[in-house]
Amino acid sequence: MNAILLNRVTRADAPDLIAANIESQAHHLPWVTSFTDQAGFDAWFGRGLSGPNVSLIARESASGGIVGVINLNEIVAGVFQSAYLGYYGMARFARQGLMTEALRAAVAHAFDDLGLHRLEANIQPENVASIALVRRVGFSKEGFSPRYLRIGGVWRDHERWALVSDRES
């Protein structure tokens, strides 16, 4: 039995996800600023309706509590078959291995169900927990990007981590 359930986010997830984000704000900062209201949820949710993004929600099987969110962003098909990976976990479930299971399930979904070849995660060098997570899932460090993303009003350096599918087709 899996400890987590991973599904595409639905509108019905909004109240639980907003509450979990509010509860986990201190846990997320300074790495990510998660939405904390319906307007923020709607904007995030809308990106996955028609654009090249898939938003997934991981819930603990036993309680139904939200373990975390995983986003497959800017999916490119054709000869590239790649996406950027973004994620964050909730404080309530930190250090229990559930985000590792969720991220492994998301990688399987990306490679097996969506047919992607490569996932890239860009992580601030000081975010040691996030780096440890992608390492556990099999990502390799490919490089360093100075002033890569603007987070909290500041251009921040990031390490580039990637995982390539071992399928040939």
TIPASE-410917 format. One record per residue (C-alpha): residue in one letter; x, y, z. Coordinates in pm, whole numbers, plus 50000, padded with zeros to 5 digits. Each point is the difference from the previous one (the first is absolute). Layout:
AXYZ/...
***
This chain:
M500005000050000/N501285034549909/A500365025750276/I499035027749758/L497435005949728/L501135021749710/N497385015849775/R499495029949776/V498725028750206/T496295008449973/R497985030250110/A498734979050292/D503574999750138/A500005037950050/P498865002750365/D502384972850124/L502925013249797/I499495036250105/A499834989250367/A503134978349965/N501905028549831/I499025024450276/E501104975050266/S503314994049818/Q501055035549906/A502955000650240/H501064965749872/H499935012049636/L501845032950041/P502365011749865/W499994973349730/V496485004549867/T497075023150058/S496904978349982/F496515014149950/T497835005150307/D496635010049858/Q497444990149737/A501305025149744/G503484985350030/F498664964849965/D497955010049695/A503035015649828/W502164969450072/F497244975549906/G499265018649676/R503554995649875/G499394962649981/L496695001649814/S501215009849656/G503715006850019/P503034977249995/N499804993250375/V498764971050213/S499345006250368/L499924969950231/I498964997150361/A501344973750236/R497834989050291/E500794976050281/S497944968849936/A498974994850363/S498885035350091/G499445016949665/G502215028450120/I502005018949740/V503624988849993/G501055023649722/V499635013849652/I501984990249691/N499925020049679/L501194989049658/N500495033649829/E500695011649647/I499614965349854/V501534998249655/A499204970449774/G501584990949669/V503714992849998/F500525015950345/Q497344982150213/S500955019150311/A498545019850290/Y501075020850295/L499194984750336/G498805020950290/Y498784987650337/Y499505007850364/G499024979550301/M497845008450298/A501425004950348/R497584975150155/F501544971249804/A503655011449993/R502784974650054/Q497744969449960/G501134989249651/L496625007949848/M501275026849761/T502614975349880/E497234975549916/A497935027849843/L502885012149786/R500784964649884/A496344995849900/A500065033449814/V503174989849813/A498344967149900/H496955019549882/A502175023849798/F502054972649836/D497464971749968/D496675017849953/L501065032749836/G502904984949804/L502535025950110/H503714993249969/R501465025750241/L499045018950315/E501985029850125/A499805014450353/N501635033250083/I500755003550370/Q501605027350210/P503374986850126/E499075007150364/N496864978549977/V501734968650125/A496744981150069/S498825004449642/I503374989949860/A500004969050220/L496504991549871/V500935001149631/R503184980450071/R497954972450168/V497804998049691/G503024996949768/F500555035049863/S503555010849915/K501475034650030/E500695014649658/G501035035350074/F499575033750166/S497935029349878/P500785033850159/R497045023250063/Y497694974449837/L496555006750155/R498455030250168/I498644988150336/G498845023850269/G501055029549785/V503634988249973/W501794982749712/R501284967650155/D502694975449894/H498904964249930/E501564966249947/R498684980749701/W499074963750071/A498644976049737/L498724965049957/V499824982649664/S497724970749929/D501704967049930/R497404991049734/E501215000049645/S496785011349830/
***
